[in-house]
Amino acid sequence: MENTSSVREFILLGLSENRGVQKIYFVLFLAFYLITVAGNLLIVVTVTSSQRLNSPMYFFLCCLSFVDICFSSTTAPRMIAGLLVGSQSISFVGCMAQLFAFHFFGCAEIFLLAAMAYDRYVAVCRPLHYAALVSGRACGCMVLGSWLGAFLHSSLQLLLTARLPFCGPNRIDHYFCDVHPLLRLACADTRPAGAAVVLNGGLITLSAFVILLSSYVLILVSLKGQTAAGWHKALSTCGSHIAVVILFFGPCTFVYIRPSSSLAEDKDVAVFYAIIAPMLNPLIYTLRNEEVKSAVRKLWSRKVGSENGKV
């Protein structure tokens, strides 16, 4: 079936149509986005330039920070521009590209978080086999698998949406192009597509959640009989990752594992996993991790020293 859409562009209504509120949101989300890019870029530069941070955990953290920059950049710049000028138009092709990119990087983040949970499970429960089970080759395969899985997921989401006919209203009650708001605008029966979207997103979310839950249940079981020092070490190792998982998976599950009933709720909740979580990830990892903080301080002192030397 070929696409028979007469709509060539969509209008993104954004988070609010009140100009006063839009100006406040503009300042707020511009700050959030700058913090997101700066914080995650700092993690990437620190991990890649530090010889001490060469373990699989920091390799995954570096990949996660890179994905966070890309994930946030698919929606935040256009949303910020829209808040500055009011509602914003986006071409049909641009809308589909944004939908694909958003689901691609969002799904890649889900798979990376699952890989990081596996890494923590092996580190705590099977430390003697850690080097063999989480080798450089294994890490590379997990990251490559994350990208391939994300590509398949986002391709399916795009296929289900782009082939629908859009011939009526073109005003999207959201701040970016996503599947549920677009299904509302299609001039056709979207129930099969909606069910496929929920099934696709639900399978991925639930599979990743089962992996994450199983990893931490096994970690807790392995800690039985451990001393307080052992508990503290294991929980400090996993605490940052658990916080990131809660911040990202909670809102994401709310939006994509059920049929959408309220677009107003969905776009408000989307702010948490699309804007807030990528911003908080580097703060959570750096504030709770002494090795990362030490590497950041060394990187900063090295940069300051080199600039003083030039002067």
C-alpha positions in Angstrom: 0.0 0.0 0.0 1.5 3.3 -1.1 1.2 6.4 1.1 -1.7 8.7 -0.1 -1.0 11.6 2.3 -2.0 15.1 1.2 -0.3 16.6 4.2 3.2 17.9 3.4 4.0 19.5 6.8 2.9 19.3 10.4 2.6 22.0 13.1 4.1 21.1 16.5 2.0 22.8 19.2 4.7 22.3 21.8 4.3 22.1 25.6 2.2 25.3 25.9 0.5 27.8 23.7 0.8 30.6 26.3 3.5 33.0 25.2 4.5 33.9 28.8 4.9 30.2 29.7 6.8 29.5 26.5 9.4 32.2 27.4 10.0 30.5 30.8 10.2 27.1 29.2 12.7 28.5 26.6 15.1 29.6 29.3 14.6 26.4 31.3 15.0 23.9 28.5 17.9 25.8 26.9 19.7 25.5 30.2 18.8 21.8 30.4 20.0 21.1 26.9 23.3 22.9 27.4 23.9 21.0 30.7 23.1 17.7 28.9 25.6 18.3 26.1 28.3 19.7 28.3 27.9 17.0 31.0 27.8 14.0 28.6 30.6 15.4 26.5 32.7 15.7 29.6 32.1 12.0 30.4 33.0 11.0 26.8 36.2 13.1 26.9 37.2 12.0 30.4 36.7 8.2 29.7 38.5 8.3 26.3 41.4 10.3 27.6 41.9 8.6 31.0 44.0 5.4 31.2 42.5 4.5 34.5 38.9 4.4 33.1 39.5 1.5 30.7 37.2 -1.1 32.2 34.0 -2.3 30.5 31.9 -0.3 32.9 33.4 3.0 31.7 33.3 1.9 28.1 29.5 1.4 28.4 29.2 4.7 30.3 31.1 6.5 27.4 28.7 4.9 24.9 25.7 5.8 27.0 26.8 9.5 27.2 27.3 9.6 23.5 23.8 8.2 22.9 22.3 10.7 25.5 23.8 13.6 23.5 22.3 12.3 20.3 19.0 11.3 21.9 18.4 14.7 23.5 19.5 16.5 20.2 16.8 14.8 18.2 14.1 16.8 20.0 15.5 19.6 22.3 16.9 22.0 19.7 13.7 22.1 17.6 11.6 22.3 20.8 13.7 25.2 22.1 13.4 27.0 18.8 9.6 26.5 18.8 9.4 27.9 22.3 11.2 31.0 21.1 9.0 31.7 18.1 5.8 29.9 19.1 4.3 26.9 17.3 6.7 25.4 14.7 6.2 23.7 11.4 8.1 20.6 10.3 8.0 18.9 6.9 6.5 15.4 6.5 10.0 14.0 5.7 11.5 15.9 8.6 8.8 14.6 11.0 9.5 11.0 9.9 13.2 11.5 10.2 12.8 12.8 13.8 10.5 9.9 14.7 13.1 7.4 13.4 16.1 9.1 15.2 14.2 9.5 18.4 13.3 5.8 18.6 16.7 4.7 17.3 18.7 6.5 20.0 16.0 5.8 22.7 16.1 2.1 22.0 19.9 2.0 21.8 19.9 3.5 25.3 17.5 0.8 26.6 19.8 -1.9 25.2 22.9 -0.2 26.6 21.3 0.0 30.1 20.6 -3.7 29.9 24.2 -4.4 28.9 25.4 -2.3 31.8 23.2 -4.3 34.2 24.8 -7.6 32.8 28.2 -6.0 33.4 27.4 -5.2 37.0 25.9 -8.7 37.6 29.1 -10.4 36.4 31.3 -7.9 38.4 29.5 -8.7 41.6 28.4 -12.3 41.2 31.1 -13.8 39.1 34.2 -11.7 39.6 36.7 -14.5 38.8 35.1 -14.9 35.3 34.7 -11.2 34.7 37.6 -10.8 32.3 36.4 -13.7 30.1 32.6 -12.9 30.2 33.0 -9.1 29.7 36.0 -9.0 27.4 36.6 -6.2 24.9 35.1 -8.4 22.1 32.0 -9.1 24.2 31.5 -5.4 24.9 31.9 -4.6 21.3 29.3 -7.2 20.3 26.9 -5.9 22.9 27.2 -2.3 21.7 26.9 -3.4 18.1 23.8 -5.5 19.0 22.3 -2.4 20.7 22.7 -0.4 17.5 21.3 -3.2 15.3 18.3 -3.8 17.6 17.6 -0.1 17.8 17.7 0.2 14.0 15.2 -2.7 13.6 12.9 -1.2 16.2 13.0 2.4 14.8 12.6 1.1 11.2 9.4 -0.8 12.2 8.0 2.3 14.0 8.8 4.4 10.9 7.2 1.9 8.6 4.0 1.6 10.6 3.6 5.4 10.7 4.9 6.7 7.4 2.6 4.4 5.3 -0.5 5.8 7.0 -2.6 8.4 5.0 -2.6 11.9 6.5 -5.3 14.0 4.8 -6.9 16.1 7.5 -5.6 18.1 10.5 -1.8 18.6 10.7 -1.5 20.0 14.2 0.5 17.7 16.4 -0.3 18.1 20.1 3.3 17.4 21.1 6.8 19.0 21.0 8.2 16.4 18.7 7.0 13.8 16.1 6.1 10.6 17.9 4.0 7.6 17.0 1.0 8.1 19.2 0.3 11.8 18.2 0.7 10.9 14.5 -1.7 8.0 14.8 -4.4 10.4 16.1 -4.0 12.5 12.8 -4.2 9.6 10.3 -7.4 9.4 8.2 -7.6 5.6 8.5 -8.2 2.9 11.0 -5.1 3.0 13.1 -6.0 0.3 15.6 -3.8 -2.4 13.9 -0.9 0.0 13.7 -1.4 1.1 17.3 -1.5 -2.5 18.5 1.7 -3.2 16.6 3.4 -0.1 18.0 2.5 -1.1 21.6 3.6 -4.7 21.0 6.9 -3.6 19.5 7.7 -1.1 22.2 6.3 -3.3 24.9 8.4 -6.4 23.9 11.6 -4.3 23.9 10.8 -2.5 27.2 9.7 -5.7 29.0 12.6 -7.7 27.7 15.1 -5.1 28.9 13.2 -4.7 32.2 13.4 -8.5 32.8 17.2 -8.5 32.2 17.6 -5.5 34.5 15.4 -7.0 37.2 17.0 -10.4 37.0 20.5 -8.9 37.2 19.7 -7.0 40.4 17.8 -9.9 42.0 20.8 -12.1 41.4 23.1 -9.4 42.8 21.0 -9.1 46.0 20.8 -12.9 46.4 24.6 -13.2 46.1 25.0 -10.6 48.8 23.4 -12.9 51.5 25.8 -13.5 54.2 28.1 -10.6 53.1 29.5 -8.1 55.6 28.3 -4.5 55.7 31.4 -3.5 53.7 30.5 -6.0 51.0 27.0 -4.7 50.8 28.2 -1.1 50.6 30.7 -1.9 47.9 28.2 -3.7 45.7 25.4 -1.2 46.2 27.8 1.7 45.5 28.8 0.0 42.3 25.2 -0.5 41.2 23.5 2.5 42.8 24.1 4.9 40.0 22.9 2.5 37.3 19.7 1.8 39.3 19.0 5.5 39.6 19.4 6.0 35.8 17.2 3.0 35.0 14.4 4.4 37.2 14.6 7.8 35.7 14.5 6.5 32.1 12.4 3.3 32.3 9.6 4.7 34.5 8.3 7.4 32.2 9.2 5.5 29.0 7.2 2.5 30.1 4.2 4.7 31.0 4.1 6.1 27.5 4.9 3.2 25.2 3.7 0.0 27.0 0.1 1.0 26.8 -2.3 2.5 24.2 -2.1 6.3 24.5 -5.2 7.8 26.1 -4.1 11.3 26.8 -1.6 13.2 24.6 -1.3 15.9 27.2 -0.1 13.4 29.8 2.2 11.7 27.2 4.1 14.9 26.2 4.5 16.0 29.9 5.9 12.6 30.8 8.1 12.5 27.7 10.0 15.5 29.1 11.4 13.2 31.8 13.0 10.6 29.6 13.8 12.8 26.6 15.2 15.9 28.4 15.6 15.3 32.2 17.1 11.8 32.2 19.9 12.6 29.6 20.8 15.7 31.7 20.9 13.9 35.0 22.9 10.8 33.8 26.3 12.4 33.9 25.6 14.1 37.2 24.5 10.8 38.8 27.6 9.0 37.6 30.1 11.7 38.4 28.7 12.6 41.9 28.6 8.9 43.0 31.8 7.7 41.4 35.2 8.6 42.9 37.1 7.3 40.0 35.2 9.5 37.5 35.5 12.5 39.7 39.3 11.9 40.1 39.7 11.6 36.3 37.7 14.8 35.7 39.9 16.7 38.2 43.1 15.4 36.6 41.8 16.3 33.1 40.9 19.8 34.3 44.2 20.3 36.1 46.1 19.1 32.9 44.1 21.5 30.8 44.7 24.4 33.2 48.4 23.5 33.4 48.8 23.5 29.6 47.1 26.9 29.3 49.3 28.4 32.0 52.3 27.0 30.2 51.3 28.7 27.0 50.9 32.0 28.8 
